Amino acid sequence: MVNRSIENYRQKCDLLATCDNPTNCSHDVCAPLLGDKDGLRCMVVNNNKYCSLSGSSNGSCTNMNLDFRQGYVRLAQTTNLKSLDTKISVCSQRALDPLMRDFASLNPSILTRHFFAPMDGTWRVLPGLAQSGDDCRSFEPRGRPWFRTATSVGKVVVVLIDLSASMNKNLPLYLGAGTILDAAKNIATQLLLTLSSGDHVNIVVFNSTSATPLSTSAILVQDHNTTEQLELDPLRLELSKQTVENQSKPSDLSGALQAALLNFDSNPQAAKVILVVTDGVFATLGNVTLPSTNLTGVKVFLYKLPQSDDNNIFLAGNTLVQQLCAVGGHFEPILKNLENPLLALHKYFSYLANLKRILTGGRPQYGYVYQDFEQIGGNIITVTKPAFSDAGDLIGVAGITIYIEVLGNLTDAVTQALRSRITASAYNASTATQVILTAANCSIVNETTYSCGGSINSDFPSNGGLCMKTDMTSTIQDIVCCGVCSVRGSHRLGSKVIAGVAVGSLLGLLVLVFIGVLGWRGYRKRKEKTAEEAERINNFPGDVKDNFGLLRR
C-alpha cells in the first residue's frame, strides 16, 4: 500500500483530472448511495452500537454490514473539502481501492481493515462502514495512536506564540476570519492533540519585554490511547487567556528562544523541537539575532501568519531567514490550509516522521493494544507504515487494523505473536548521528506554489472528489443492521424475514437441515485449519527470515 500510495502521489495531477466523473468519486462514510445495501457483507464484530439483538431492546449485537467493494472516506473536523490539497489526496489515493479490495479477499471470514491516512485528515478504509451523521466529523486520524506510532519519536516540543500588538490584526480574507493571534492559538491547540505518551510540551508567549512559559516546566504527556489529555488542560486554559501587549514594539524572538531552551532539560535525550508562530513584524522593525550556538541539535520551525497589508511575506533580504537556515531550521509563511492547522504544519510532521524512519529502518510499526474508536472490534492492534514523497515529505500513513477479539480460536496465538512486535518511540539525541542540523538540511519557503496548477481553493472537482448522497431514505440502522441484529428498540421484521415466514414449514425445515449440515462440515474444516493457521500467524509484515529460516525482527 505504501508503494502504491507513493505512485499515486506521483500521478496526482492526472488522477485529479479524472475525479469529477460521478463514477470516479469516493464514497463518503456519511453519504449513503442507492444500491449500497445490495452489496454489503454481514460480518461478525465485537459490537454494533447502532443495532440490537433481534427481539431485544438492549442486547449486544455482534453482526454488522460492511462494504468490501470500495474504500470509504472519513473526514476530520478541520478537513476542508475545498482545499486543493485535500482534493488531491481524495482523488489520487482512490487508486488504492483495488489493492485494498484484493487484500480484503484473502481471508474474507475474518475481519481486518486496510486504510490510508493522508496528511490532510482524510481517512480511506476498506471494507467500508457507514456512519451516522453525529459521527461524521468526530474522527481525527492524525491524533490516533497508530498515526503517532508511525510518524513520531520521543520529543520535547515548545511552541512560541508572538503577542505583539500587530498580532491583533485580522487575517487576510483568503485565510479566513478572526485575528492572527486567534489563528496562532488554534494552531497550538491542535498540535497538542498529536503528542504521544512520554513527550514533553510547553508553550511560551513573548512580546517586546518578556517571554513567559505557560507552565512552570514542560508537561509530560501521560500514557493513554485517547485524545483527552487531561494533563494538558491547564496549558490550554492559560493559552486561551493570552492577549496582545498594548505598545507597538517588536517582540524579542531571541529572548523567547532562550526561554524555550530551558524546557529541554526535562528529557535531554529526546528530539528537541521549537515552533514559532508569529506575524513576523519583529523581523521587519529591527535586527534579530538568534542564539545560534545554543540551538545546536534543536529543530526550529518558524511559521509566519501574514497580515492583510503584508508587503514582504517571505522576509526577502532579511537576515533572520539566513540565521535560521544556518542552524538547519525551517521558515514558511502559512498561505493556505490555515483552517486545517495540522496540514499547515506539514513540514513539522514530515521532519518527525523522517526521524522515525531513521530510528526504525523503515520497518512496519506495531502499535499497542487499545480500544477500537468505532467500537466494532473491542481490542485492536494496528500495523502501520508511513509513505514519503520523492522529496521526503510525509504523504500519509498506510495501515492494517487487526480486530483481536473476533479472531476466534486464533486470538491467543495472535496476541502472543504481537507482544514481541510492539514498537517503541525511544530516541537518543546523543547517538542520533544521522540527524545533524546544519545549513545543508534547512528548508525555506520563498515563493507561492500550488499543486497541479490550481489556486488556494479550486472549484474542481465538486464536493472534493466525494460522491454526492443519493439514498435519501435509508437510516444508518437500515444500512448496518444484519444477521442476528435488528434496528435498536424495534421488533419489526425485515423484508427478507417476512419472505422466509411465507415459505411453507416443510421447505423451511429442509433449509434448516441443509444449513446445519453445511455448518457441521464448515466447523470440521475450520477445526482442521486452526493449527495450521496458528503456525502461520507468526509471520507478520516486516519480518525477515535469514538463510537458515530463522526469524529476524
Secondary structure, 3 states (H helix, E strand, C coil): CHHHHHHHHHCHHHHHHCCCCHHHCEEECCCCCCCHHHHCEEEECCCCCCEEECCCCCCCCCEEEEECCCCEEEECCCCCCCCHHHHHHHHHHHHHHHHHHHHHCCCCCCCEEEEEEECCCEEEEECECCCCHHHCCCCCHHHCHHHHHHHCCCEEEEEEEECCHHHHCECCHHHCCCEHHHHHHHHHHHHHCCCCCCCEEEEEEECCCCEEECCCCCEECCCCCCCCCHHHHHHHHHHHCCCCCCCCCCCCHHHHHHHHHHHHHHCCCCEEEEEEEECCHHHHHCCCCCCHHHHCCEEEEEEECCCCCCCCCCCCCCHHHHHHHHCCCEEEECCCCCCCHHHHCHHHHHHHHHHHHHHHCCCCEECCCEECCCCCCCEEEEEEEEEECCCCCEEEEEEEEEEHHHCHHHHHHHHHHHHCCECCCCCCCCCCCCCCCCHHHCEECCCCCCHHHCCCCCCCCHHHHECCCCCCCCCHHHHHCCCCEEECCCCCCCHHHHHHHHCCHHHHHHHHHHHHHHHHHHHHHHHHHHHHHHHHCCCCCCCEECCCCCEEC
